[in-house]
Amino acid sequence: MKGLLQENNREKNLFKSYYCAGCRQRKPCQLLTGWDSEWKSYCCSCYYQSEQEIAREYSNYQKVYQRKLREREKHTQQLQLLKNYPSCKQCGSKEVDAYNLYEKNQLVCQPCLMRKEGGSSSPISFLEQGKWYKRWWKIEIVEWLERYNCLPVNAECARKRLKDRNHLNNCQCLEREAKKTHELFANSLKEIEEKLRKCACESSEKVRVKSYDISSYGYTYCERCEIRIKGAGKMGVIRNRNDPKFWGLEVKERVLCGNCLGRLVERMPASKKYTFRKYEKRGYWK
């Protein structure tokens, strides 16, 4: 008997993970996201909207070029900071915290931060950076930073510089990379739009709740006055009384509280008006 109750409770709470983690209105078919993707718990529509926002940022070539230019300058400044870092005064280590360097442009000793905070991001040092560029790009970063105060745009740019000493005088590698990135996002969005036609995500017939309280009961908010509205028990959907369609109303809002519905009573069919007044007398809207 106890096992049966546990199984029943599991079935009741399946909606928490089975529906899209974004809109909570569709069951993901994983056509666009894939079962092993970090977006696997999102429906195709939510994934497409996120890709649209990203593609919008890369829709203008000039903006992409300026972004690439700023990123290159910022990375050069960070390597200069790392190059001029002597060592930690307390422990003598030359390894710094990668997060503080890349996100805050600060040199924070990684071993000391690990001991103090109990955790940190990956360690990074100028020596290790030099080895990496030497192995993969075949360049000496000390020479580049001191002589040119910059680094090659990419590995291809570094190879061209090795073959042609005057390559930097007429280097267009950054323009080509910006154009490649711009076209990549544009083509990617077109491919997603083609796949979206075969989407098999199942939509919920009723509006599903977006949040859960301590008792695991779902709740959402009125789309007009934003008052909190409880869901229908643990089923993860709103109650019929808060659904405008239940009252025969054609409005843009999908969830309304009793007060907001009361302002629309005159637009309801006669039978629904009677039911609404009955609900009022029973105190359903309190």
Contacts in CASP RR format, 6 or more apart in sequence:
PFRMAT RR
TARGET T0000
AUTHOR 0000-0000-0000
METHOD contacts of the structure
MODEL  1
MKGLLQENNREKNLFKSYYCAGCRQRKPCQLLTGWDSEWKSYCCSCYYQS
EQEIAREYSNYQKVYQRKLREREKHTQQLQLLKNYPSCKQCGSKEVDAYN
LYEKNQLVCQPCLMRKEGGSSSPISFLEQGKWYKRWWKIEIVEWLERYNC
LPVNAECARKRLKDRNHLNNCQCLEREAKKTHELFANSLKEIEEKLRKCA
CESSEKVRVKSYDISSYGYTYCERCEIRIKGAGKMGVIRNRNDPKFWGLE
VKERVLCGNCLGRLVERMPASKKYTFRKYEKRGYWK
12 234 0 8 1.000
12 235 0 8 1.000
13 216 0 8 1.000
13 234 0 8 1.000
15 208 0 8 1.000
15 235 0 8 1.000
15 236 0 8 1.000
16 212 0 8 1.000
17 41 0 8 1.000
18 27 0 8 1.000
19 25 0 8 1.000
19 26 0 8 1.000
19 27 0 8 1.000
19 204 0 8 1.000
19 208 0 8 1.000
20 26 0 8 1.000
20 27 0 8 1.000
20 28 0 8 1.000
20 41 0 8 1.000
20 42 0 8 1.000
20 43 0 8 1.000
20 46 0 8 1.000
20 201 0 8 1.000
21 41 0 8 1.000
21 42 0 8 1.000
22 42 0 8 1.000
22 43 0 8 1.000
22 46 0 8 1.000
23 43 0 8 1.000
23 45 0 8 1.000
23 46 0 8 1.000
24 204 0 8 1.000
24 208 0 8 1.000
24 209 0 8 1.000
24 210 0 8 1.000
25 43 0 8 1.000
25 203 0 8 1.000
25 204 0 8 1.000
25 207 0 8 1.000
25 208 0 8 1.000
26 43 0 8 1.000
26 44 0 8 1.000
26 45 0 8 1.000
26 201 0 8 1.000
26 202 0 8 1.000
26 203 0 8 1.000
26 204 0 8 1.000
27 43 0 8 1.000
27 201 0 8 1.000
27 202 0 8 1.000
27 204 0 8 1.000
28 40 0 8 1.000
28 41 0 8 1.000
28 42 0 8 1.000
28 43 0 8 1.000
28 44 0 8 1.000
28 201 0 8 1.000
29 43 0 8 1.000
29 44 0 8 1.000
29 199 0 8 1.000
29 200 0 8 1.000
29 201 0 8 1.000
29 202 0 8 1.000
30 37 0 8 1.000
30 40 0 8 1.000
31 44 0 8 1.000
31 195 0 8 1.000
31 198 0 8 1.000
31 199 0 8 1.000
31 200 0 8 1.000
31 201 0 8 1.000
32 39 0 8 1.000
32 44 0 8 1.000
32 47 0 8 1.000
32 48 0 8 1.000
32 192 0 8 1.000
32 195 0 8 1.000
32 196 0 8 1.000
32 199 0 8 1.000
33 39 0 8 1.000
33 40 0 8 1.000
33 42 0 8 1.000
33 44 0 8 1.000
33 47 0 8 1.000
34 40 0 8 1.000
39 47 0 8 1.000
39 50 0 8 1.000
42 50 0 8 1.000
43 201 0 8 1.000
44 195 0 8 1.000
44 196 0 8 1.000
44 199 0 8 1.000
44 201 0 8 1.000
45 199 0 8 1.000
45 201 0 8 1.000
47 192 0 8 1.000
48 192 0 8 1.000
48 193 0 8 1.000
48 196 0 8 1.000
51 188 0 8 1.000
51 189 0 8 1.000
51 192 0 8 1.000
52 189 0 8 1.000
54 185 0 8 1.000
55 185 0 8 1.000
55 186 0 8 1.000
55 188 0 8 1.000
55 189 0 8 1.000
57 63 0 8 1.000
58 64 0 8 1.000
58 181 0 8 1.000
58 182 0 8 1.000
58 185 0 8 1.000
58 186 0 8 1.000
59 182 0 8 1.000
59 185 0 8 1.000
59 186 0 8 1.000
60 182 0 8 1.000
61 178 0 8 1.000
61 179 0 8 1.000
61 182 0 8 1.000
64 178 0 8 1.000
64 179 0 8 1.000
64 181 0 8 1.000
64 182 0 8 1.000
65 174 0 8 1.000
65 175 0 8 1.000
65 178 0 8 1.000
67 178 0 8 1.000
68 174 0 8 1.000
68 177 0 8 1.000
68 178 0 8 1.000
68 181 0 8 1.000
69 174 0 8 1.000
72 150 0 8 1.000
72 151 0 8 1.000
72 153 0 8 1.000
72 174 0 8 1.000
74 105 0 8 1.000
75 151 0 8 1.000
76 145 0 8 1.000
76 149 0 8 1.000
76 150 0 8 1.000
76 151 0 8 1.000
77 105 0 8 1.000
78 101 0 8 1.000
78 102 0 8 1.000
78 105 0 8 1.000
79 126 0 8 1.000
79 129 0 8 1.000
79 141 0 8 1.000
79 145 0 8 1.000
79 151 0 8 1.000
80 145 0 8 1.000
80 149 0 8 1.000
81 101 0 8 1.000
81 105 0 8 1.000
81 107 0 8 1.000
82 96 0 8 1.000
82 101 0 8 1.000
82 107 0 8 1.000
82 124 0 8 1.000
82 125 0 8 1.000
82 126 0 8 1.000
82 129 0 8 1.000
83 126 0 8 1.000
83 141 0 8 1.000
83 142 0 8 1.000
83 145 0 8 1.000
85 94 0 8 1.000
85 96 0 8 1.000
85 107 0 8 1.000
85 126 0 8 1.000
86 94 0 8 1.000
87 93 0 8 1.000
87 94 0 8 1.000
88 94 0 8 1.000
88 109 0 8 1.000
88 111 0 8 1.000
88 112 0 8 1.000
90 109 0 8 1.000
90 112 0 8 1.000
91 109 0 8 1.000
91 111 0 8 1.000
91 112 0 8 1.000
92 109 0 8 1.000
93 109 0 8 1.000
93 110 0 8 1.000
93 111 0 8 1.000
93 112 0 8 1.000
94 125 0 8 1.000
94 126 0 8 1.000
94 127 0 8 1.000
95 109 0 8 1.000
95 110 0 8 1.000
95 111 0 8 1.000
95 123 0 8 1.000
95 124 0 8 1.000
95 125 0 8 1.000
96 107 0 8 1.000
96 108 0 8 1.000
96 109 0 8 1.000
96 110 0 8 1.000
96 123 0 8 1.000
96 124 0 8 1.000
96 125 0 8 1.000
97 108 0 8 1.000
97 109 0 8 1.000
97 110 0 8 1.000
97 113 0 8 1.000
97 120 0 8 1.000
97 121 0 8 1.000
97 123 0 8 1.000
97 124 0 8 1.000
98 110 0 8 1.000
98 121 0 8 1.000
98 122 0 8 1.000
98 123 0 8 1.000
98 124 0 8 1.000
99 120 0 8 1.000
99 121 0 8 1.000
100 106 0 8 1.000
100 107 0 8 1.000
100 108 0 8 1.000
100 113 0 8 1.000
100 121 0 8 1.000
101 107 0 8 1.000
101 108 0 8 1.000
101 124 0 8 1.000
110 120 0 8 1.000
110 121 0 8 1.000
110 122 0 8 1.000
110 123 0 8 1.000
110 124 0 8 1.000
111 123 0 8 1.000
113 119 0 8 1.000
113 120 0 8 1.000
114 120 0 8 1.000
129 141 0 8 1.000
130 140 0 8 1.000
130 141 0 8 1.000
130 142 0 8 1.000
133 139 0 8 1.000
133 140 0 8 1.000
133 141 0 8 1.000
133 151 0 8 1.000
134 140 0 8 1.000
134 141 0 8 1.000
136 155 0 8 1.000
137 152 0 8 1.000
137 155 0 8 1.000
137 158 0 8 1.000
138 158 0 8 1.000
138 159 0 8 1.000
138 162 0 8 1.000
139 151 0 8 1.000
139 152 0 8 1.000
139 158 0 8 1.000
139 161 0 8 1.000
139 162 0 8 1.000
141 151 0 8 1.000
144 150 0 8 1.000
144 151 0 8 1.000
144 152 0 8 1.000
145 151 0 8 1.000
148 168 0 8 1.000
152 158 0 8 1.000
152 161 0 8 1.000
152 173 0 8 1.000
153 171 0 8 1.000
153 173 0 8 1.000
153 174 0 8 1.000
153 177 0 8 1.000
154 173 0 8 1.000
154 177 0 8 1.000
156 173 0 8 1.000
157 167 0 8 1.000
157 171 0 8 1.000
157 173 0 8 1.000
160 167 0 8 1.000
160 171 0 8 1.000
160 173 0 8 1.000
161 167 0 8 1.000
161 168 0 8 1.000
204 237 0 8 1.000
206 237 0 8 1.000
206 238 0 8 1.000
206 243 0 8 1.000
207 220 0 8 1.000
207 237 0 8 1.000
207 238 0 8 1.000
207 243 0 8 1.000
207 254 0 8 1.000
207 255 0 8 1.000
208 236 0 8 1.000
208 237 0 8 1.000
208 238 0 8 1.000
209 218 0 8 1.000
209 219 0 8 1.000
209 220 0 8 1.000
209 231 0 8 1.000
209 236 0 8 1.000
209 237 0 8 1.000
209 238 0 8 1.000
210 220 0 8 1.000
211 218 0 8 1.000
211 219 0 8 1.000
211 220 0 8 1.000
212 218 0 8 1.000
212 219 0 8 1.000
213 219 0 8 1.000
216 234 0 8 1.000
217 230 0 8 1.000
217 231 0 8 1.000
217 233 0 8 1.000
217 234 0 8 1.000
218 230 0 8 1.000
218 231 0 8 1.000
218 233 0 8 1.000
218 234 0 8 1.000
218 236 0 8 1.000
219 228 0 8 1.000
219 229 0 8 1.000
219 230 0 8 1.000
219 231 0 8 1.000
220 228 0 8 1.000
220 229 0 8 1.000
220 231 0 8 1.000
220 238 0 8 1.000
220 255 0 8 1.000
221 227 0 8 1.000
221 228 0 8 1.000
221 229 0 8 1.000
221 255 0 8 1.000
222 229 0 8 1.000
222 242 0 8 1.000
222 253 0 8 1.000
222 255 0 8 1.000
222 256 0 8 1.000
222 257 0 8 1.000
222 260 0 8 1.000
223 253 0 8 1.000
223 254 0 8 1.000
223 255 0 8 1.000
223 256 0 8 1.000
224 253 0 8 1.000
224 256 0 8 1.000
224 257 0 8 1.000
224 260 0 8 1.000
225 257 0 8 1.000
225 259 0 8 1.000
225 260 0 8 1.000
227 257 0 8 1.000
227 259 0 8 1.000
229 238 0 8 1.000
229 239 0 8 1.000
229 242 0 8 1.000
229 255 0 8 1.000
229 257 0 8 1.000
230 239 0 8 1.000
231 237 0 8 1.000
231 238 0 8 1.000
231 239 0 8 1.000
231 242 0 8 1.000
232 238 0 8 1.000
232 239 0 8 1.000
232 240 0 8 1.000
238 255 0 8 1.000
240 246 0 8 1.000
241 258 0 8 1.000
241 279 0 8 1.000
241 284 0 8 1.000
242 255 0 8 1.000
242 256 0 8 1.000
242 257 0 8 1.000
242 258 0 8 1.000
242 261 0 8 1.000
243 254 0 8 1.000
243 255 0 8 1.000
244 250 0 8 1.000
244 251 0 8 1.000
244 253 0 8 1.000
244 254 0 8 1.000
244 255 0 8 1.000
244 256 0 8 1.000
244 261 0 8 1.000
244 264 0 8 1.000
247 261 0 8 1.000
247 264 0 8 1.000
247 268 0 8 1.000
247 272 0 8 1.000
247 276 0 8 1.000
248 268 0 8 1.000
248 269 0 8 1.000
248 272 0 8 1.000
249 261 0 8 1.000
249 264 0 8 1.000
249 267 0 8 1.000
249 268 0 8 1.000
251 264 0 8 1.000
253 260 0 8 1.000
256 264 0 8 1.000
257 285 0 8 1.000
258 285 0 8 1.000
259 285 0 8 1.000
261 276 0 8 1.000
262 276 0 8 1.000
265 273 0 8 1.000
265 276 0 8 1.000
268 276 0 8 1.000
279 285 0 8 1.000
END
